[in-house]
Amino acid sequence: MTGRTTAIVLAAGAGSRFGGGKLLASLGGRPVLQHVLDRLAQAGLEDVVVVLGDDADAIEAAIAWRGERRVRNPEPARGLSSSLQVGIAAVAGGVGAVLIMLGDQPHVSAAAIRAVLDAGVTAERPIAAPAYVGDGGRNPVLLGREAFVLVEAAEGDRGLGPIIAAHPELVHEVPIPPDAAPDGNPDIDTRADLVAMLETAWAARVHANNAQDDRYREPPDGTDFYAPVTSLFRADPTRTDEP
């Protein structure tokens, strides 16, 4: 793989199953989309293109941008594939590969991103896709420039899924260790999905707190905790013959 890598974040969907505003829903005090962008920054990817749709103005105002380029999909109703094509069209000529990210996957880990990037692509296998334990999805996907032409065939709202399924000979599968993505890489389609993520995050904090308590637990008290201070309770502390 030659040339630099650009990340393309697909964030133009209407989120109709969610009821609208999905990418700006709060998760841990930050918008869902912010989590995805933060993970890219943690993984060291600085060249990022974000494809926005009808919610572009609201997203522009709510996100803490780091210099990501934003482009608008003029026809987001055509589905995920149209955003993918808009993103590819916005990539500069010197780019050797693009990392396709979905804006509604806030649990994507920086370790999983790095694993896919480090695996890289070749002319023979220009697609690198993660393989999570327990079938945790196929994102993010790394496309070498040789695979850009396949994006033209994408249609509807399924993006690269059908293309990857139809061309296994072009795909380099990248195993993701369980500790790098214990929950896989789930997306948020409905409000129930968001609630499930909130519950998972709360449970993780409770377990972490309990583990910290165990690590720093004080030695147990003796059988008679007050024995060292019994003299303070005598009527006359100078007397020694009073029990």
Salt bridges, closest charged atoms under 4 A:
ASP38 OD2 - ARG30 NH1 2.44
ASP38 OD1 - ARG66 NH2 2.78
ASP47 OD2 - ARG4 NE 3.14
ASP47 OD1 - ARG69 NH2 3.73
ASP57 OD1 - ARG72 NH2 2.74
GLU60 OE1 - ARG70 NH2 2.90
GLU75 OE1 - ARG78 NH1 3.78
ASP104 OD2 - LYS22 NZ 2.98
ASP118 OD1 - ARG114 NH2 2.80
GLU169 OE2 - HIS167 ND1 3.39
GLU173 OE2 - ARG138 NH1 3.24
ASP189 OD2 - ARG17 NH1 3.70
ASP214 OD1 - ARG217 NH2 2.69
ASP241 OD1 - ARG239 NE 3.69
GLU242 OE1 - ARG239 NH1 3.83
